[in-house]
Amino acid sequence: MNQLNLPAPAAWLRHYRAEWFRPDLLAGLTAAAVVLPKAMAYATVAGLPVEVGLYTALVPMVIYALLGSSRPLSVSTTTTLAILVGSELQRSAPDGDPASLLATSATLTLLVGVMLTLAALLRLGFVANFISESVLVGFKSGIGLVIVADQLPKLLGLHVEKIGFFRDLSSLLQQLPQTSLATTALALVLLVLLVGLHRWHPSLPAPLLAIAVAIGASALLGLDRFGVAVVGPVPTGLPPLVLPHLDDVLRLWPAAAGIALMSFTESIAAARTFGNGNEPRPAANQELVALGLANIGGACFGAMAAGGGTTQTAVNRLAGARSQMAELITAAGAALTLLLLAP
């Protein structure tokens, strides 16, 4: 077996250009506006406290940004990973004790990281070669449909349990009479603002401005009184050290193996889908190392299993991300939220 060459931390900084910082800054802030609320939502999907989502948008993202080979890939957690983690936590900690849930999640995340790192040592990144161009075309089409199906309930103020694409749409149609008019009105205003700025003032960061308008409207008008859902208070403080329960390794490893496979598959597909032709092609074994160490580091600070998200990667790329600096800025946004903005 050949020795694995670990990627040098932040090797991309050697080729960083000063003119990239402004687009990276805007992309990182814009992605943060999407990543942070989604990460908190995914934590609740997994049955974990909302702050665990912020921990996952901080520690794994920083580690991946320093070691990963994909410039636009935004690493926190995803719908698939949250559902898989939640299913295992429900089975392993049915009493719902918060301390037990956090320890079990940390153990699961640690196992995911170890498995991804071992896969890199065994040079198993070649499995990414089976993701052909036709698969990526289908993946891109699927991403568009999934993003629309994922966002429509939020635009209408409805809650749809994620079961499957067609069943989700069926559930959405059945709930249409319960549409929140205030939420829909806010969504329409923001969509008009996004489209209008993109058409007549393309140099402005439209998504970031739309988020600022939404936050301002919520704070000044008290939109929650009209049925617009808000996150509410979030505990402050940087992520604490969490000790995994190594006694649970034998019980958790089958679930960890499935989560590790999904983390790598989703990440490498998203990295290749949103990569530009003038950028280096994501290196599969380096991606395994980066994702593995991101999960190992995240496990030590209470994060849940992490991987590259398609929606947030799409936002990161479309907002103009030029390098992994955008992900570091998104992670800085998570840190600032935990320290200053959470309440």
C-alpha positions, 0 to 999 in steps of 0.5 A: 500500500502506497503511503498517503500524502496528507494535504498541506494545510491551506495549500491553496493560499500559496496561489491566492489572489488579492482580487478574489477576497471581495467575491469570497467575502460576499459569497461567504456571508451570503452562504452563511445566511443560508448555511446557518439556519439550515444547519440549525434546522438539520440539528433539530431533524436529527433530534439534537439542540439547534446549537449543534448545527452551528457547531457543525457549520464551524469546526468541520467547515474550517478543517475542510477549508484548510485541507479540501481540494474543492474551492466551492464545496461548503461543508456542514451537514445535509438533509440526508445525513441529518435523517440518517443521524436522527434515525440512529440516535432515536434507536440508540438513545430512545429516552431522548436524554440530551447528554446521551444524545450529544455523546452518541452523536459525537461517537457516531461523528468520530466513527464517520471521520475515522472510516473516511480517513481509513478509506483514504489510507486504503486509496478508495477514492477511486470509487468516485470515478464511477460518478460519470458525466451522465450521472452528474447531469442527472445529479444537477437536474435532481438538485434543481428539483430537490431545492425547489421541493425543499424551499416551497414549503418555507416560502408558504409557511408550511411544514412538510416531513421529508419522506420522499420527493413525490410524497413531499409534493403531495403533502405540500398540495394537501396543506395549501389551504393552511398557507401563511399569508404573511410568510408568502407575502414576505417571500414574494417581496424578497423574490422580487428584490432578488430578481430585480437586483440581479437584473438591474444592479447585478454588481450588488450582492442581492442574496445578502441584501435580501437576507438583511431586509428579512432580518430587519423586517422581522426585528422591526415589525415583529413578523412572528406575531403574524405567523412568520416562523423565527428561530428564537433564542440560541445558546451562546458560546463556542462549542465545548469539548465533548468526549465520545462514548467509545463503549458504543463503537461496536453498536454504532459502526454499521450506521457510521459506515452508511453515513460515511458513504453518503457524506463522501458521495454527496460531497464529491458529486457536489464538488464536481457539479459546481466546479469550474473548468478552470479549477483543479479537479477535486482529488478524491483521496484528498477529499476523503482525508479532508472530510474524515478529519473534518468529522473527527475534529467536529466530533471533539466539539459536539458537531454532528456528522458533516459533508458537502451540501448541494444547496449551500454549495450552489449558493456559495458558487453562484454568489461568486466564491473563488476559493476556500476563503469563502468557507472560512468566512462562512465559518466565521459567521457561525462563530460570530453568531454563537458569540454575539448574535445567538440571543 
